[in-house]
């Protein structure tokens, strides 16, 4: 299931997949950039913060669903078959170090 980083879209995506035994939640970064990519430190910082905020919201929604599953008696292993994927559109034009930093930040947020 794919979502843009808006709070409404993320909540809707999680509500639509509640109870599904296996889900891949995919976040599109939604970061706008020109043909030169993310050129300033301010643009990079803004992109990182936007993706981290959306990931934080996705983690909160994931936790809400996992708690609801546990309350309904869904076995533990089935509650684990859900994962996050992120597709930052700027990866193809970003510096490798920036892309790595973004992935590491998202992993930190997702892990809680």
C-alpha positions in Angstrom: 0.0 0.0 0.0 1.5 3.4 -1.0 1.0 6.7 0.8 2.2 10.2 0.4 3.6 11.7 3.7 0.5 13.6 4.7 -1.0 12.7 8.1 -4.5 12.0 6.5 -3.1 9.7 3.9 -1.0 7.7 6.3 -3.9 7.3 8.7 -6.2 6.2 5.9 -3.6 3.7 4.6 -3.3 2.1 8.0 -7.0 2.0 8.6 -7.5 0.3 5.2 -5.0 -2.4 6.1 -6.2 -3.1 9.7 -6.5 -6.8 10.2 -4.5 -7.7 7.1 -2.1 -10.5 8.0 0.7 -9.2 5.7 1.3 -5.7 4.7 4.0 -3.6 3.1 3.4 0.1 3.9 5.3 2.2 1.3 6.0 5.9 1.9 6.7 8.2 -1.0 8.7 11.1 0.3 6.8 13.8 -1.5 9.9 16.0 -1.5 9.9 18.5 -4.3 13.1 19.4 -6.0 14.4 20.9 -9.2 16.4 19.2 -11.9 19.6 19.9 -9.9 18.3 17.8 -7.0 18.7 18.9 -3.4 21.4 21.4 -3.6 21.5 23.3 -0.3 22.0 22.0 3.2 18.7 23.7 4.1 16.9 21.6 1.4 18.6 18.5 2.6 17.7 19.1 6.2 14.1 19.9 5.3 13.8 16.7 3.3 15.3 14.6 6.1 12.9 16.2 8.6 9.8 15.7 6.4 10.6 12.0 5.8 11.4 11.4 9.5 8.1 13.0 10.6 6.2 10.8 8.2 8.1 7.8 9.3 7.4 8.7 13.0 3.6 8.9 12.2 3.8 5.6 10.4 5.5 4.0 13.4 2.7 5.3 15.7 0.0 4.0 13.4 1.8 0.6 13.1 2.0 0.4 16.9 -1.7 1.2 17.2 -2.6 -1.6 14.8 -0.2 -4.1 16.5 -1.8 -3.3 19.9 -5.3 -3.7 18.4 -4.2 -7.1 16.9 -2.8 -8.2 20.2 -6.1 -7.2 22.0 -8.0 -9.3 19.4 -5.8 -12.3 20.1 -3.8 -12.3 16.8 -0.8 -14.6 17.4 2.5 -12.8 17.8 4.2 -14.1 14.6 1.3 -12.9 12.5 1.6 -9.4 14.0 5.2 -9.2 12.7 4.4 -9.6 9.0 4.2 -5.9 8.4 7.0 -3.7 7.1 7.8 -0.2 6.0 9.4 0.7 2.6 10.4 4.2 1.7 10.8 5.5 -1.8 12.5 8.9 -1.7 12.1 10.2 -5.3 15.4 12.1 -4.9 17.6 9.0 -4.4 18.5 8.9 -8.1 19.9 12.4 -8.0 21.1 12.7 -4.4 24.6 12.2 -3.2 25.3 8.8 -1.8 26.1 10.1 1.7 22.8 12.0 1.9 20.8 8.9 0.8 22.6 6.8 3.4 21.9 9.4 6.1 18.2 9.4 5.2 18.0 5.6 5.3 19.8 5.5 8.6 17.5 8.2 10.1 14.4 6.4 8.9 15.7 3.1 10.4 16.3 4.8 13.7 12.8 6.3 13.8 11.1 3.1 12.6 12.9 1.1 15.3 11.8 3.5 17.9 
